[in-house]
Amino acid sequence: MNKLYKYIPKKIRNKWILAPLVLFVWLLFFEDINIISLISTKSKISQLEKEWSYKEEKIKESKEKKALIIKDVEKYARETYWMKKPNEEIFIFSEK
């Protein structure tokens, strides 16, 4: 133990430096609310916020689509599902 004590720098052997260092290490790893769990929680929150905004956007698009369907069902069916009346031809133009 004395040989190991010799390799520790004198500034760290001081009790006024050692006590905050031990406290920092304790808070870093062993406390219930430690730094590692805070970082993982923060990343999980940011991921959930991204999902939330994505789902809000999808809900907005769905409401717009619903309003379009309610407004003109025939137009929506013709444009989306290429439905046609008897004796009618459909021409599809690709947008490029």
N, C-alpha and C positions, 0 to 999 in steps of 0.2 A: 504494500500500500504506500509505503514511504517512497518507493521508486516511482510510482505513478504520480504521486503528489509533486515530485520534482519536475515533471514534464508540463504541468499546468502553469501557464504564465502567472506572474505575481499579481497582475491587475485583476485577474479573475479569481484568485485566491482570497481577495478582500471580501469580507462578509457583506459590505454595502453594495458590491457589484454582484456577488453570488446570489443574494436573496431576490432581487428583481429578475435575474436570469432564470432562477428556478421557478419563480412565479410565471414568467412568460412561457416557459416550456410546459408547465402544468396547464395553463390556459390554452395553449396551442393544441395539445393532444388529449388530455385526460378529463377535462371539464365536460359537463353535459352539453353545454352550448359552446363548442370549440370552433376554432377557425375553419377546420376542414368541413364540418357539418354546415357552417354558415355559407361557405363557398358552394357546396353542392346544392343547398337549398336555393341560393340565388340563381344558379344555373337552371334548376328545375322551374323556378318562377318565370324566368325569361322564356323558357320553352313553352310553358303553359300560356303565357301572354301571346306568343306567336300563334299558337293553336286557336286562341280566343279570337284574334283578329281575322284569321283565316275563316273560321266558322261564321263570324259576323258578316264577312264578305259573301259567303255562300248563301246565308239567310237573305241578305239584301238582293242577290241575284234571283233567288227563288221567289221572293215577293214580286219582283219586277216581271218575272216569267208568268206568275200566277195572274197578275193584273193584265198582261197581254192575252192570256188564254181567256180570261173572263170577258175582256173587251171584244175580241173577235175570234171565236173558236174555229171557224172555217179557215180563216187566213193562217192561223197557227198550224192547223192540221195540214194544209196544203204545203206550207213552207218547210215544216219540220219533217213530216212523214211522207211527203210527196204524194198525197192523196189526190185523186182526180175524179171527175165526173165521167159517166159513160160517154163514149165518143169524143174524148178530149185527149190531147197529147201534152206531155210535160217535157219541157226543155230545161236541162240543168247546166248552168254555167259555173265553172270553177273559178274561184277568185285567186289569181296568182300575180 
